[in-house]
Amino acid sequence: MLFRTVAASLSLVITLARLLLQPTQELSRADTLSLAVIVVAYVSTLVVGLRLRRGRGGLSDAWVQVAGDVVIATGLVYLSGGADSPLTFLYSLSVIGAAVVLDRRGALWAAAASTLCFAALVVGARFLGDAPGGLMPPTRVMFVLGSNSLALGLIAVLAGYLSRQLSVAGGALSAREADLHRLGRLQQQILTSMPSGLATCDAERRITYVNPAGCTILQVETASVVGTEVETLLPGVSGLAPRSPRSELVVGQGAKRRILGLSVTPLDGEPGALLMVFQDLTQLRRMENDLKRADRLASLGALSAQLAHELRNPLASMRGSAQLLAQDAQDGVSQKLTNILMRESDRLARLVEEFLRFARPPMPVLQVVPLATLVTETVDMLRVDPLARDVRVEVSAPDAVAVAVDPDQLRQVLINLVRNGFQAAGPRGHVKVALTRDENEARIRIWDSGGGISEEMMGHLFEPFFTTRDGGTGLGLSTAHSIIRAHGGSIQVRSNRDEGTEFMVGLPL
């Protein structure tokens, strides 16, 4: 269609130029017919173009176009001199156009139609005697007809062959493009769906690609990390280049801290570029630490139970003896010493009882209780604690969550955690207790503004007898851990100087 438009436009320009160069006179019959033929060409092109644009064009439109090309070419040849016309090449263009839109068959039919039309022009002009250059000799007529017929036939065969080859090549190219697009989509689907993070960097160690899983693990946006230094995204990865089968990296801080299992390999086809595949091992390492802690707690619990059992009877005997001595004491010094002996015996007895509760915590007596009420009442009770003086306390428990728990044991856990928060926050500090609900569990978050738990302390936080407080037994958090585990829940902690410390207790719904 574009070719037809260009050809008609050139014909119009040539005709108008010829008319302008002639002396001023009225248009001749030939000039009028020439302009009419060009207008017909424009109209037919416009009609078929609109049909194609609306999706209505088909094989019949192609045949109409080819027939129109032959008719237009015949009219222009007739008007420009018949057998001696310089526009006889238009028949060749009609044949080539037919080959493009109708393949070899259309080209042969266009060649035959063009030959018949040209023969009709030549023979008709001879019989009618209106040839512009006079009558042609019979031998000349035969030569012109034969040469044009042969030329049109050869052009039809050659154009049909080339059109066929072009069609085959175009089909093969379209198939290859479709395969390439399909492979591209498959590759993108694989990169998007794979659960592991994947990142690439160039030879200058700048990030070139991060897949969606990698962005989720690292908690970044693709647009914000492409082009940044790889050390900014994965600190320490340059020390593993150019090849590392399996390593671990710690990235981020605070809530964004992640433990990554990472492998680094060179990226084929681009010297110096790296391919990094990584997985988030944070939860796995946390579970491993919980299992190790549970093993240690079990061993220490057994030892504590045995030790407490061995100490209870001697302590009872010592206290009984001290009471008898106190009854027989005659002077103030003896009375004072026996009182000290009984007081310290009582302290040791309480410590033994704590050991026993840690070693053999009682099975929870589960009751369905409104968790918001339990949390609110416990915090309100602790507001009068001396440790809460000058500490701003906030409670957020909007969700009405009913959970099957042992209220006494859970209250003991909350008391330990909230009082620890008071002590860590200190005067003019801040403590927040919040209750939220997830799909499968209720979560109690106890946050304080202290943030004084180091990474080294974090690994021993729930171990018995580990304390950073003067006079503490180190059994509060370990007992809380045992109670929560007995409820089938979990307890986690994160701490940062800038973000504070938060204990999160999860209870199954």
Order of alpha helices (4+ residues) and beta strands (2+ residues): alpha-alpha-alpha-alpha-alpha-beta-beta-alpha-alpha-alpha-beta-beta-beta-alpha-alpha-beta-alpha-beta-beta-alpha-beta-beta-alpha-alpha-beta-beta
